[in-house]
């Protein structure tokens, strides 16, 4: 958490309705949950990516499907670079329950 910088591509806020349910699935049952996945199919008039959702995941987030895809790819690449160069895993899931 020392080098965490909140920004457009540095984090994904999980907005799944039940924190307890998500915690039980991931931590207690040690199962994976998936984000929605989409294929880039074209561009709109503003040259923005249009996506066709191919798999509705169980995890809801604060990002659109396009922004989520870009952020997850960025985080994956960044984490792999740190593992290859320094042998350190820098990708973590932080669970904070707000009252």
C-alpha positions as CSV (number, residue, x, y, z in Angstrom):
1,X,0.0,0.0,0.0
2,X,3.0,2.3,0.2
3,X,3.1,2.9,-3.6
4,X,-0.6,2.8,-4.3
5,X,-1.8,5.6,-6.4
6,X,-5.6,5.9,-7.0
7,X,-6.2,6.6,-10.6
8,X,-8.0,5.7,-13.8
9,X,-6.1,2.5,-14.4
10,X,-4.7,1.6,-10.9
11,X,-7.8,0.2,-9.2
12,X,-11.2,-1.4,-9.6
13,X,-13.9,-0.8,-7.0
14,X,-16.0,-3.9,-6.5
15,X,-19.6,-2.9,-6.0
16,X,-21.2,-6.4,-5.6
17,X,-24.2,-6.0,-3.4
18,X,-23.2,-8.3,-0.6
19,X,-19.7,-8.1,0.8
20,X,-20.3,-11.1,3.1
21,X,-21.3,-13.3,0.1
22,X,-18.2,-12.3,-1.9
23,X,-16.0,-12.8,1.2
24,X,-17.5,-16.3,1.8
25,X,-17.0,-17.4,-1.8
26,X,-13.4,-16.1,-2.2
27,X,-11.9,-16.5,1.3
28,X,-14.0,-19.2,3.0
29,X,-14.8,-21.5,0.0
30,X,-11.6,-20.6,-1.9
31,X,-13.4,-20.3,-5.2
32,X,-12.8,-17.9,-8.0
33,X,-15.3,-15.2,-9.0
34,X,-15.2,-13.7,-12.5
35,X,-15.5,-10.2,-13.9
36,X,-17.6,-9.6,-17.0
37,X,-15.7,-10.3,-20.2
38,X,-16.3,-8.6,-23.5
39,X,-15.0,-8.6,-27.0
40,X,-14.1,-5.3,-28.7
41,X,-16.4,-5.3,-31.8
42,X,-16.2,-1.8,-33.2
43,X,-15.9,2.0,-32.5
44,X,-18.6,4.5,-32.1
45,X,-18.8,8.1,-33.6
46,X,-16.5,9.4,-30.8
47,X,-13.9,6.7,-31.6
48,X,-14.7,5.0,-28.3
49,X,-14.6,1.2,-28.2
50,X,-17.9,-0.7,-28.4
51,X,-18.1,-4.0,-26.6
52,X,-20.2,-7.1,-26.9
53,X,-20.5,-8.8,-23.5
54,X,-19.7,-12.5,-24.0
55,X,-19.6,-13.5,-20.3
56,X,-21.5,-11.9,-17.5
57,X,-19.3,-12.2,-14.4
58,X,-20.4,-12.5,-10.8
59,X,-18.4,-9.5,-9.7
60,X,-19.9,-6.0,-10.2
61,X,-17.6,-3.0,-10.5
62,X,-17.8,0.8,-10.7
63,X,-16.4,0.7,-14.3
64,X,-18.0,0.3,-17.6
65,X,-17.1,-2.9,-19.4
66,X,-14.6,-1.1,-21.7
67,X,-12.9,0.7,-18.8
68,X,-12.8,-2.5,-16.8
69,X,-11.2,-4.5,-19.6
70,X,-8.5,-1.8,-20.0
71,X,-7.8,-1.5,-16.3
72,X,-7.6,-5.3,-15.7
73,X,-5.2,-5.6,-18.7
74,X,-3.0,-2.8,-17.4
75,X,-2.9,-4.2,-13.8
76,X,-2.0,-7.7,-15.2
77,X,0.8,-6.3,-17.3
78,X,2.1,-4.1,-14.5
79,X,2.1,-7.0,-12.0
80,X,3.9,-9.3,-14.5
81,X,6.6,-6.8,-15.0
82,X,7.3,-6.5,-11.3
83,X,7.3,-10.3,-10.9
84,X,9.8,-10.7,-13.8
85,X,12.1,-7.9,-12.9
86,X,12.0,-8.0,-9.1
87,X,10.5,-11.3,-8.1
88,X,7.8,-9.5,-6.1
89,X,4.0,-9.9,-6.4
90,X,2.5,-6.4,-6.3
91,X,-1.1,-7.3,-7.2
92,X,-3.4,-7.5,-4.1
93,X,-7.1,-7.6,-3.3
94,X,-7.9,-5.1,-0.5
95,X,-11.2,-5.7,1.3
96,X,-12.4,-2.7,3.3
97,X,-15.9,-2.7,4.8
98,X,-17.4,0.7,5.1
99,X,-19.8,1.2,7.9
